[in-house]
């Protein structure tokens, strides 16, 4: 974007500011439509679940983001049933933190772009195998390991042009 004279950092910050303003206006309009504000409506846990879903899944893919949100929501819904198997009240309150914290750290260490990066790498590896098996050369799959061919020297080009 800087080729057009627009700073990429400024454009990103402006996009975040505009989206935050839109979210704020949407919240005000929702409260106005309901004609009341209930303190439990905007729970911090719901915001944290959405943030964790994006952090785990990555922002590069909508499908992985949806999958991450579904996985976290499933852990919230079905987690207490699994914790009941331990017959302990302390583990019921501590287990979500024990699971999500290390999972976030491990995921961020191995896949900084989220689980979508792992999914895309697996997909590309599978497609490379299929293309190799069928002897199909797909430029987008070999672009990351293709070796660029050197350009001919200018004198060689001029010599060829003078001959022809």
Secondary structure by P-SEA (a helix, b strand, c coil): cccccccaaaaaaaaaaaaaaaaaaaaaaaaaaacccccccccaaaaaaaaaaaaacccccaaaaaaaaaaaaaaaaaaaaaaaaaccaaaaaccccccaaaaaaaaaaaccccaaaaaaaaaaaaaaaaaaaacccccccccccbbbbbcccaaaaaaaaaac
